[in-house]
Amino acid sequence: MTNALLEGRRVPGPVVNLALAAAANATAIYTRPTAYVGTTSAILRKILVRANAVGAAVWLQIGTGVAGAFANLIPPVRVMDNLDGEWQEVELPAVEAFATITAFPTTLPAGSLDVQIEVEERRG
C-alpha cells in the first residue's frame, strides 16, 4: 500500500553548481533512491538553470554516468548567460532514467551553472 501512495510523486533535486566542463566532470543532479524494494526510476519533468558564466552561451548535457560511460537522456540544452532558463514537462522529451542523473556543461568560458531538476519517481 505504501508503494502505491508514492507512485508518481514529484521530487525536486538539489540545486547543484556545475563549475567544470566535460563529461569527466559530470556531477549528480538527481540521485536515485536505493532504500526501496524493487525497481525505481525517474522521469525528467522540469529543468531550472541559471548561468553564472560571463560572455557566452553554453550547452548543458543531461544524462547518466560520467566520462566515457556518460549517455545523454535528452538532447543538449542551450543555456544563455545572464538569463534564468526553465523548461517544463511539455517542452522535454519523455525519458525514464533507471540510474542517477548527471549533468555537465560542454564548455564553460568563465563562471558556472546552477542546475536543478524535478523528476517523477516511479517504483515497480
Helices and strands as residue ranges (DSSP letters): H 2-6, E 9-12, E 16-18, G 23-25, E 27-30, E 40-51, E 58-64, G 67-69, E 71-72, E 77-79, E 84-87, G 89-91, E 96-97, E 101-105, E 113-123
